[in-house]
């Protein structure tokens, strides 16, 4: 056994807990989880059945933690997990799993499959079976500050443009602000309008905010790769900055995995509860809407549907804010059948969008057919979402299928129609 | 060993051994699984109506929206099989007598003709579900020896029980002994196979419900 494999198996043994044991013992091989997974529904290939993606972890559990499994191991009747097998599983655990968690919502015996995938990735990361795309994004985040290699001077430059475009000051490193605003690289590079939108809304609402020059990146590739050690390093930057600046709240950007990283995994990674609140931007916007601060000068007339990002809604718990907010700004919002916590993933979450092999891209395009169908069935030309990573993936999907659908970001849409 | 001796063995020492292995097995497995524990979630919880471990224990008994259409045999077959089998086990007169002998509790039974019909429906459902397992690519792909084996050890007690009451194929004494033996095999196999989901599914649903309720998501 190679040293890395040994470490990987050890990591898997470490992550196995009572829920995982209970889940594996409960599985009856009914295959219903496949029906909830877009990689199965859009390809018809049974290997994408969610519970199958965990087979090596299941065997480690059986061989290490059950009496029968240990007996089988002693007499040589069990099949050990090998490097070759984990290598083969890389596609199943990363390329074809976005950790969207839809499988966990339908399993009749109650298995939280995505909980297990997240844990399984710990072993995959330690044993070196991680796609290059996510590995390098993680490396850039740890060494440079963000997954796209952005450094502060570049961010400061973008902020300068935002100030010029909005005529509003963007405070940096200001202690005692109400909100420490976090961003994702994707927003800084591709959707700086998001920052403009925030500045306008904060100004209108009279809320103080700041950015931190040493903690602006909210995404956490360490979580996507499955390395809690690296994830902790990344999340600690935010915690340190928030505590140093003594802010009351940390504002997660639209980006879904960023929200998951800071809101739900963050305190568990650093090993203590936070002394500040973590708020998703939509939660804040909905609060402002309820206070009557978020008044619109007009509404968008185009019929449109909403794409609920998995990590914010189904897995993040921001269930109630998106619909009232879209209704606030859109006259013809059409609720789709599988909405809110039942929504289908864009196909690019969980680090998948960072994998740029030909196979992974082809698979993503196939998986995107479900979004295409949702748009076509609703008969709309506009879709609104609130996650920068979903936006990139969806735009790639539109390009691939040569669709003329317009994709809008919810926060920007609200800012655009905000009463002057 | 003649038929009567065989029957006497299955009703005496055989039953004791099977019930003993079943009880100790269940206890052992529950300890093995649930003493692994889990880490406390340090993130500040969000509260939402309908989100808790207990909600999910009940909610998962119904298909989530859209799922019934995607796999009707799994749901309809699953309901019929589990409910009808429970009726046979707990409302068949000889079974109530056995339970009364073991633990002293008893309740009214359903007429034997009805139980016979229930057994036929249960077996027909099991055959349909087996066909679905063979036909459906995902189920076939996931299936291992254990799936076929546990189907067989579940089917045999129903088949032999029905055949004994209908006086088919073998003399009653012999068939009854085979029925009891097959039920004993089922008891022995249950804690150490996927049949154990009958115990762990409550824990699994609770954990899933609890973990997601912490984030304010009713699952």
Interface residues (C-beta under 8 A of the other chain):
Chain A: X16 X17 X18 X19 X20 X21 X22 X23 X25 X26 X27 X28 X29 X30 X31 X32 X34 X35 X36 X40 X44 X46 X47 X49 X51 X52 X65 X66 X67 X68 X104 X105 X106 X107 X108 X109 X110 X111 X112 X115 X263 X264 X265 X266 X267 X268 X271 X272 X273 X274 X277 X278 X314 X315 X316 X317 X319 X337 X338 X341 X342
Chain B: X28 X29 X32 X33 X34 X35 X36 X37 X38 X39 X41 X42 X43 X44 X46 X48 X56 X57 X60 X61 X63 X64 X65 X66 X67 X70 X71 X74 X78 X136 X137 X138 X139 X140 X141 X142 X143 X144 X147 X192 X194 X196 X197 X200 X201 X203 X204 X205 X206 X207 X208 X209 X211 X212 X215 X216 X217 X219
